[in-house]
Amino acid sequence: MLNGEPWPLEAPLTVAELLVKLGLDTRKIAVECNEELVPRSRYGETWLKEGDAVEIVHFIGGG
């Protein structure tokens, strides 16, 4: 699941690989996997597997 929508994995991949695949800037998002925040420093070592629930939140600046 990705942001509440089915998103099948073709093969296991890391959070970092997912973000590249989606074209997202890691400086402007937060990632949660199975209701746990994934620290940015661990994106490259956090593996996603079928059945994981991933939420990606975009930071929006304002004034």
C-alpha positions, 0 to 999 in steps of 0.5 A: 500500500502506498498512501492508502492505495494498492501499489504492488511491488515488482521486486523488493526495494528500499525506501530510497529506491522507491523515492527515486522511482517516484521522483521525490525530493527526500528533503521535502518529505517524511516517510512512514512504513507500517506506522513507524517513521523512517529516519532519512538516514535509513532510507537506503537500508530500509527494505520494503516488502509486499504487504507493507503500508507506506505513507509519504507526506510532503512538506509545504511551506507557507507564510 
